[in-house]
Amino acid sequence: MSQAQMPQAYVIEVSDRTAGIVVSDSRGFCFFSSDRAFDGLDGGYFGSARAAERAVRAHLQQRREVGGRATRG
């Protein structure tokens, strides 16, 4: 396999947490969660590593908003 064909992998960290990694293949960038909070995105494909990072950040923000509403009386 030549250098140009080697898959790329990136760690995605948000708020001091390792959310997971994205690995490139012929379909795009596949996300593999390493924290249960991000399991909803596990196996998802994105157009770029940056798009996956944005999705992880949005997912975390949504979880915070839902959690905040659940605890308010």
Order of alpha helices (4+ residues) and beta strands (2+ residues): beta-beta-beta-beta-alpha
